[in-house]
Amino acid sequence: MLDQPLNPGPPDIDAAPIFARADGLAAGWAVSRAPVAYPDAVAAMEARAEAIAKGDAGELVWLLEHPPLYTAGVSAKAADLIMPDRFPVFESGRGGQYTYHGPGQRVAYVMLDLGRRTKDVRAFVAALEAWVIEALAAFNLEGQIREGRVGVWVERKGPGWSREDKIAAIGVKLRRWVSFHGVSLNVEPDLSHFGGIVPCGITGHGVTSLVDQGLPVTMDEADAALKAAFERVFGPVADVGPPL
């Protein structure tokens, strides 16, 4: 599992896909239109990851939304759960600390076989960051990474001031070199819901979204950008039905 800051810097995504399968096979690409309960999603994701490891199923990227909830990663600190009664709280086996999921946030669960790609955890996290940064570029928004802070950030500036807000979180786990969990991109969530936690255990910085940045992006438009960017970084995808 990953619970350490891994930021080797953005890779070059202008060449061939940097994290493609050696055999060129496409990963499944599934989108759930209705909100999915977190326990159901985790169960389906773990089952799919196990099937991939056994060679009984293909890779899958699963896009969905959750009802409002908080998740605690393996490094979560109790003090960072500021409002424990605000939304349901779920323990999660992914790396990282507390995160929020809810409507208007695109969660992408990434079930990839690194044994058929690159057995390099740092390179995988860098590829996930590059994927999100490339998707944001479709809306002329510059996503950035920061040493010691996993995720993707947006710098905001004004006369005499600047700050960095997080627009996407990354938390993954590996089992038998198959990944699960993934990334969450803030499209148009209620940003006040992040106030019940210290997001990812990081103070001194805020959270933002595409709409908060003045970009009236729909979820379908965000999905299209994520799909195009994924193919540039990870290789081809094929549309399939969601596992639930």
C-alpha positions, -999 to +999 in steps of 0.1 A: +000+000+000+010+036-004+010+060+025+042+079+018+048+111-002+060+099-036+066+129-060+094+121-084+082+149-108+059+148-138+069+124-165+070+133-202+035+126-216+042+139-251+057+106-263+041+072-263+021+062-232+044+061-202+026+033-183+011+012-210+008-026-210+037-044-227+011-064-247-009-033-257-043-047-244-069-021-235-082-016-200-119-017-194-135+018-189-168+018-169-190+046-157-217+043-131-244+069-135-261+065-101-243+070-068-227+039-055-225+030-018-190+029-005-190-006+010-205-020-022-179-003-043-150-015-022-163-051-022-167-050-060-133-034-065-115-059-043-132-088-060-121-074-094-086-069-083-084-104-071-097-117-104-072-097-123-044-111-101-056-146-109-058-139-146-096-143-146-105-107-155-091-078-174-080-044-160-107-019-152-110+019-146-143+025-128-157+060-127-184+068-101-198+091-075-205+083-038-230+097-014-214+121+011-189+103+033-155+104+048-128+077+044-098+070+066-067+058+050-040+038+068-022+069+081-054+087+093-051+105+126-081+107+149-076+144+155-081+151+118-117+139+119-132+172+131-169+164+127-173+126+132-211+128+131-215+149+100-213+120+074-206+082+076-170+074+082-154+043+066-120+027+073-101+023+040-071+001+032-057+027+008-027+049+015-031+083+029-053+099+056-089+113+057-107+122+025-142+133+015-162+117-013-196+130-024-218+142-053-200+163-078-167+146-072-155+121-098-140+091-082-119+069-105-110+034-091-080+021-110-075-016-111-044-022-132-019-051-133+015-035-128+031-068-135+021-063-171+030-026-171+058-014-149+066-028-114+075+006-101+053+021-074+068+056-076+064+056-114+028+045-110+019+073-086+037+098-109+016+084-138-016+089-119-006+125-112+003+130-148-031+116-158-050+142-137-027+170-148-033+161-185-071+160-179-070+194-163-051+208-192-081+201-214-098+230-196-067+252-196-061+247-159-026+240-147-024+212-122+008+209-102+024+185-078+043+194-047+071+176-029+057+158+002+021+163-008+006+135-029-022+147-052-027+175-077-028+212-067-039+245-083-020+277-075-042+308-071-027+343-071-038+378-065-022+412-058+003+404-030-010+369-023-009+334-035-022+300-022-024+264-033-057+244-033-060+207-038-082+197-067-075+160-068-066+134-042-047+101-049-048+071-026-040+036-039-032+001-027-014-027-043-020-064-038+000-089-059+010-060-081-026-052-089-038-017-079-071-006-065-086+026-051-074+055-072-080+092-076-108+116-069-113+148-090-134+177-077-157+187-105-185+204-086-188+190-050-200+211-020-166+223-008-180+230+026-182+193+032-144+191+034-147+212+066-155+181+086-119+167+082-084+179+077-081+167+041-052+143+037-039+156+070-026+188+054-032+221+070-025+255+056-040+248+022-075+247+008-095+226-016-110+236-049-129+223-079-132+229-116-164+249-110-148+268-081-120+278-106-147+294-128-149+265-152-185+254-158-175+218-165-201+190-164-194+155-152-196+142-187-170+167-199-147+158-170-151+121-179-142+128-215-111+146-205-101+119-180-106+092-207-085+110-233-058+117-208-057+082-195-051+069-230-022+092-234-006+081-201-017+045-197-027+033-232-060+023-248-093+017-231-125-002-241-159+008-229-175-019-206-203-021-181-197-012-144-191-041-120-223-031-101 
